[in-house]
Structures are given as structure tokens and as C-alpha cells.
Amino acid sequence: LFRSVTNRTIQSDRDLHSMGSEPCVGLLPPQPLPYDYNSFLDWLRSTDFSNFPGLQWLPDVAEFDIDAAATESKLAPHLTGLEAQAAIYALKSINKYIFMRDVIIKGQMGTFALPEFHLFILSKLAAAMKGSHSPTFLDAGCGPGYLLLAWLQLAGPLSRAVGIDIDRQVVALAKQCLANPMALDKLATEWPSPDRCRVYAGDALKPNARALGLKRGSVDAINVGVAVRGKPDLVPYAKLLRPGGLILAPVCLPPAEQRADSAGGKMRCHLTMFCKLPSGRLQRVAGQPEVPCKFILPEH
């Protein structure tokens, strides 16, 4: 069910694209492999990406520094406790450089949140794993699949992760990244089997249980990676969620509190946690912060 992580060395970004995706504009600097979080950050700090022509975004160490995100970011006060420590460990085990290669090449940052948001999402949804034999996670608007692999590292060998994204090219990229044996650190000896991690093309706000290979009431945790106007937009997810399961979603602020000049069409939101009650209704989890953020609101 698993395949071993090898010690193959990637010589250039062409090696990363050898699985059938489109050719890159420029070559990415070869990172040190096998992946190790601390060694990678040292290499990143010492590498001048401006020497590599054609790259549309030059990597910022802050995008990869999990420790700084956990201790120095605005979300740091919320990143405490065992769940946060487990989330930190899970994210540090993943070679984010592989998942961000298209961002670096094309400059499209819209598919990625800041590392502190990834930590926040994982640490808050970790509570949904308790009591579940096979903790199941749905990432709606999953981008290249980074959080899917993070959930599998966080939730253990029986966990499952399902992603959905409306962009078919992004879905293809996610499948490629998740199949890359270099996506985990050098201590990893096993790789999740394909049946544990799947990605589908579809409308993030209209998830189809059958198309996603999910049964109603079978999902423990859901991350909604696009803005929603309110709880009514989350009803399709509530049907997938088990009673007691958790949803994190960026809920738009009222129109009067939106800014007309929002960059990239992103809406001002609060990242809010909801729990599914036995009645099937969603209820905001008391005591959890509503984190200010900006997310794109899909057009319908």
C-alpha cells in the first residue's frame, strides 16, 4: 500500500515536470535532497533566485519558515497546545518547494495561504480526529494539495484526505505533487496510498458526495478555501460532515465593510469554525477566534 521514498536528486525543474505537465518558463534552482526542513531553509536563505531567469515570483523565506509563523506571526497567540505542535511537525515534514513550483514559475500566489494560516487550519481541525477510526478531511479549493498531505501526516496512517478545485490544471498539478516521492522529508519511509488521498475537479461550493467518493456524514473535518457569504453556503458541506465534525470557512463581512479596491477581487472575511450538531445544523464553535482574512468569492 505504500512506496518508499528514494534519494533521487532533482537536477532542475524539468525533472519536476517529467510527469507530463507543461514545460516551465525557466529553471528552478536544484534544492538539496532528500528534503530536510532546516537544511532547506539554510539553502533558501543562501540562494539568489534572481540569477534564474524567467521566474515570476522570487521565494520569500517567510513563506517556508514554519517556526517563525508559529512564534512571530499575528496568529501565533492561537498556535499553542498539543494540536499546534502536531501541526508544526506535520508541515515541517513536507517539502513545500515542490508544491510552490508553479507559483514561483508563474507568479500566481492565489493558490497559497500564508504558513500561519495553514498552521491555524490544521491545529483547529485536529480536534475532529478524536474518536474517529479513519479521520477524513475535505479541502474545498485545495490548490496544489499541500494541506491534503499535511492532514495525512497529522492524522496518521488510517486517515484520508480529499481535495476539490474548480481549476482542472490545478487539479492535475495537485495529483503530480502528491505523487512526487520527494514531497516528504528524509525521515519519511512510507507514502500514502492513492486511495487515501484523492483530488477532483469541481465546484468547491457545490460538492457532490458521489463524485468525491464520500458518503454523507462520513467527513470529520472540512477546510473551505474560498469565501462564503454565510452559513447557507455551507449547507452542502454540512451534509457531508458527521455530527460533531468541524468546518473552517472564511465568511464574508457585510457589504458595508468591504473595500471597493480589494486586490485581486478578494473579500474581507473572518475565518470561522463551525461544528455540526446532532440535528444537522451548523453552529459556530464558542471560544474560537474569528480570524480576519481575505479570500476570493467565487462567481455563480
Disulfide bonds with the S-S distance in Angstrom:
none
